Amino acid sequence: MEEAADFCADVALSGWQVLVADRAGAYLTQATWKQLFRGRHRKRCQALAQYAARMLAGKQGIHTAMGSLASSLLARLGSGDIAQAMAAELVSSLPLPFDAKIVAAARGLQASGVALCLANGSDLTRCQCFIDLALSETKERVSSILKAATTDWVNLRSYPPR
C-alpha cells in the first residue's frame, strides 16, 4: 500500500486535487463541491468508498441476474445442465450498455475521496478510496485512473474493476 501511495505521490503533488476540483465542476455544483470539503473529510471519504463499492457490486449483481435469467430461459426450453451453465456464464460476462457509466461514476467517487484526503493532508495509505483502488488495481493503473480523473471523469469508464 505504501509503495502504491509513493508511486502516485507525484500525481498528488503536481496539483492533481485542483484539476479534479475543476473537472468536478462539470458534474457537481460549486456549492456541493465546497460542502464536500467542509467538516469530516475522513468520514466522507469512507462514505464515498462504500458507495463506490456498492455501485460496483450492484453492477456485478446485475450481470449475475442476467446470467441466471438466461439459464432459466434455457431450462424452460428443455436444455440440459451444461447448456444452462454455459449460458449463465456467457451472459453474465457480457458487457451491458450501462456498465461504463457505473464504472465511471464509481471511479469518480473514489477520485473525489482521494481529493478529500489530499486536501485534508491525510496519508494516502489511510485513504479508503485510495486503498480500494490500490487493492483492486496495479499501481500503474491507480496512477492512470487518477490521471484520467484530471483529464475528464468520463475517461474513468475505461478502467473497469477486475
C-alpha positions as CSV (number, residue, x, y, z in Angstrom):
1,M,0.0,0.0,0.0
2,E,2.8,2.4,0.9
3,E,4.6,1.6,-2.3
4,A,1.5,2.4,-4.3
5,A,0.9,5.6,-2.4
6,D,4.5,6.7,-3.0
7,F,4.2,5.8,-6.7
8,C,1.2,8.1,-7.0
9,A,2.5,10.9,-4.8
10,D,3.9,12.8,-7.8
11,V,0.4,12.9,-9.3
12,A,-0.9,14.3,-6.0
13,L,1.8,16.8,-5.5
14,S,1.5,18.2,-9.0
15,G,-1.8,20.0,-8.3
16,W,-3.9,16.9,-9.0
17,Q,-6.6,17.9,-6.5
18,V,-7.1,21.3,-8.1
19,L,-7.5,19.7,-11.5
20,V,-10.0,17.2,-10.1
21,A,-12.0,20.1,-8.5
22,D,-12.1,21.8,-11.9
23,R,-13.4,18.6,-13.5
24,A,-15.9,18.1,-10.7
25,G,-17.4,21.4,-11.6
26,A,-18.8,19.8,-14.8
27,Y,-20.7,17.2,-12.7
28,L,-21.3,19.0,-9.4
29,T,-22.5,22.4,-8.4
30,Q,-19.8,24.6,-6.8
31,A,-21.9,24.7,-3.6
32,T,-21.9,20.8,-3.4
33,W,-18.2,20.6,-4.1
34,K,-17.5,23.2,-1.3
35,Q,-19.8,21.4,1.1
36,L,-18.0,18.2,0.4
37,F,-14.7,19.7,1.7
38,R,-16.3,21.1,4.9
39,G,-16.2,19.1,8.1
40,R,-15.0,15.5,8.5
41,H,-13.1,14.6,5.4
42,R,-12.2,11.0,6.5
43,K,-15.8,10.0,7.2
44,R,-16.9,11.4,3.8
45,C,-14.0,9.6,2.1
46,Q,-15.2,6.4,3.7
47,A,-18.8,7.0,2.7
48,L,-17.7,7.7,-0.9
49,A,-15.6,4.5,-0.8
50,Q,-18.6,2.4,0.5
51,Y,-21.0,3.8,-2.1
52,A,-18.5,3.2,-4.9
53,A,-18.0,-0.4,-3.7
54,R,-21.8,-0.8,-3.6
55,M,-22.2,0.5,-7.1
56,L,-19.6,-1.9,-8.5
57,A,-21.1,-4.8,-6.5
58,G,-24.5,-3.9,-7.8
59,K,-23.2,-3.9,-11.4
60,Q,-21.8,-7.4,-10.8
61,G,-25.2,-8.4,-9.3
62,I,-27.0,-7.3,-12.4
63,H,-24.6,-9.4,-14.5
64,T,-25.2,-12.4,-12.3
65,A,-29.0,-11.9,-12.5
66,M,-28.8,-11.7,-16.3
67,G,-26.9,-14.9,-16.4
68,S,-29.4,-16.6,-14.2
69,L,-32.2,-15.4,-16.4
70,A,-30.6,-16.8,-19.5
71,S,-30.1,-20.1,-17.7
72,S,-33.7,-20.2,-16.6
73,L,-35.0,-19.5,-20.1
74,L,-32.9,-22.4,-21.4
75,A,-34.2,-24.7,-18.7
76,R,-37.8,-23.8,-19.7
77,L,-36.9,-24.7,-23.3
78,G,-35.7,-28.1,-22.1
79,S,-31.9,-27.5,-22.4
80,G,-29.5,-29.6,-20.4
81,D,-27.5,-28.5,-17.4
82,I,-24.3,-27.8,-19.4
83,A,-26.1,-25.5,-21.8
84,Q,-27.7,-23.7,-18.9
85,A,-24.4,-23.3,-17.1
86,M,-22.7,-22.1,-20.3
87,A,-25.5,-19.6,-21.0
88,A,-25.3,-18.3,-17.4
89,E,-21.5,-17.8,-17.6
90,L,-21.6,-16.3,-21.0
91,V,-24.4,-13.9,-20.5
92,S,-23.1,-12.8,-17.1
93,S,-19.8,-11.9,-18.6
94,L,-21.1,-9.8,-21.5
95,P,-20.8,-6.1,-21.1
96,L,-24.1,-4.2,-20.6
97,P,-24.8,-0.8,-22.1
98,F,-24.7,1.0,-18.7
99,D,-21.5,-0.7,-17.4
100,A,-19.2,2.1,-18.4
101,K,-21.4,4.7,-16.7
102,I,-21.4,2.8,-13.4
103,V,-17.7,2.3,-13.5
104,A,-17.1,6.0,-14.4
105,A,-19.4,7.1,-11.5
106,A,-17.7,4.7,-9.0
107,R,-14.2,5.8,-10.1
108,G,-15.3,9.5,-9.9
109,L,-16.5,8.9,-6.3
110,Q,-13.2,7.2,-5.5
111,A,-11.2,10.1,-7.1
112,S,-13.2,12.6,-5.1
113,G,-12.4,10.7,-1.9
114,V,-8.7,10.8,-2.7
115,A,-9.0,14.5,-3.3
116,L,-10.7,14.9,0.0
117,C,-7.9,13.0,1.8
118,L,-5.2,15.0,-0.1
119,A,-7.0,18.3,0.8
120,N,-7.0,17.2,4.5
121,G,-3.3,16.4,4.3
122,S,-4.1,12.7,5.1
123,D,-1.7,9.9,4.3
124,L,-2.9,8.1,1.2
125,T,-2.3,4.8,2.8
126,R,-5.1,5.7,5.2
127,C,-7.5,6.9,2.5
128,Q,-10.2,4.3,2.0
129,C,-10.9,5.4,-1.6
130,F,-7.2,5.1,-2.5
131,I,-6.9,1.7,-0.6
132,D,-9.8,0.3,-2.6
133,L,-8.2,1.4,-5.9
134,A,-4.8,0.1,-4.8
135,L,-6.2,-3.3,-3.7
136,S,-8.1,-3.8,-6.9
137,E,-5.7,-2.4,-9.4
138,T,-2.0,-2.4,-10.1
139,K,-0.1,0.7,-9.1
140,E,0.3,1.7,-12.7
141,R,-3.5,1.5,-13.2
142,V,-4.1,3.5,-10.0
143,S,-1.9,6.3,-11.3
144,S,-3.6,6.1,-14.7
145,I,-7.0,6.3,-13.0
146,L,-6.0,9.4,-11.0
147,K,-4.6,11.0,-14.1
148,A,-7.7,10.2,-16.1
149,A,-9.7,11.9,-13.4
150,T,-7.7,15.1,-14.1
151,T,-8.4,14.8,-17.8
152,D,-12.1,14.1,-17.7
153,W,-14.1,11.9,-15.4
154,V,-15.8,10.3,-18.4
155,N,-12.5,8.6,-19.2
156,L,-12.7,6.7,-15.9
157,R,-15.1,4.3,-17.6
158,S,-12.1,2.8,-19.4
159,Y,-10.9,1.4,-16.0
160,P,-13.5,-1.3,-15.1
161,P,-13.0,-3.3,-11.9
162,R,-11.2,-6.6,-12.2
